[in-house]
Amino acid sequence: MKASILGTLLLTTATSAALANEITVVSFGGVAKQVQTEAFYKPYEKETGNTVVATEYNGEMGRIKAMVDTKSVNWDVVEVGGAELITGCEEGLFEALDQSNIGEATDFVPGAISQCGAGVLVWSTAMAYNADRFKVEPTGWADFWDLKRFPGKRSLHKSAKYTLEIALMADGVPSAEVYKALSSKEGVDRAFRKLDEIKSSIQWWEAGAQPMQYLASGDVAMTSAFNGRVFSAQESGANIKIIWQDSIYDIDSWAIPKGSKNKLAAEKFINLSLRPEHQKLHTEKLGYGSTNVHTQALLEQSLAERINTAPNNLAQALRIDNTFWVDHGEELEERFNAWAARGLN
């Protein structure tokens, strides 16, 4: 009997040790997952001896909620968007991070480190255009609306989020006052009136790859776009230029699902992935900015100037207010979809 109990205890201990040597990291997949493997997963495995089981998802919070609610969590680290991080933290879906295991908040861009999340990259929605189309360079969203000086169709994300901010900045609202304006009926009405001005010239995009495809085909002359997509197009030789003035940036973060059995190992992984030497490769390959402010100094100057987190570029940007969108997103998206579906007035 004693031998049986001892054997069971040894088996339990061995199983626990095996579990501690393996963490599951879930990202959005695609090319980013390949880069994360080289920049984060392999260095973590080399440093710790632990194995990273890398998988991907489409950002469905329902999957995380189901695991947490049924106490069957088998993910240890998951990449989440800014709004999802806020919602998930409020709903108790994520662990509170031990900040001493993550790093000093002053080493990161503002907003990167929060109660439940640690920012892994900074991405921006910015204005991009085909430089072969214009002799005079546009400088901001007001020029995006100027169809006489800069003829050609335009493309915008088919979503209230980002598009309403862009419309207000094109109408002269300073970036620092955008969310004050959007918090009032008058401000929202103003944004839609501004969109009415170019509605007949808009070709909407819904997938991140479409803006560069539209520019390449000549379907549009200007578009809003994710900065990493512009970076990739430029790397392939396309004469596409990006305007950082009044771009809008957001942060994707690592979070730990509530109930992960490997929280300490997960925090160690997060810590390693946010170190500048590992963020450097991530930035070089994807073109999205590092959340660690010390990464910039490790980049070649010619590359550093093209990244959204370069000090001069970031200083011109508006940080998305995800709390605003968590509170008002549903009603604004509903109005936007109804507006987009209507014919021209």
ABEGO torsion letter per residue (X at the ends): XAAAAAAAAAAAAAAAAAAAABBBBBBAEEAAAAAAAAAAAAAAAAAAGBBBBBBBBAGBAAAAAAAAAAGABABABBBBBAAAAAAAAAAGABBBBBAAAAEBAAABBBGABBAABBBABBBBBBBBBBAAABABBBABAAAAABAAABBEBBBBBBBABGAAAAAAAAAGBBAAAAAAAAABAAAAAAAAAAAAAAAAABBBBABAAAAAAAAAAGABABBBBBAAAAAAAAAAGBBBBBBABGBBBBBBBBBBBBGBAAAAAAAAAAAAAABAAAAAAAAAAAGBBBABAAAAAABBAAAAAABAABAAAAAABBBBBAAAAAAAAAAAAAAAAAAAABBBX
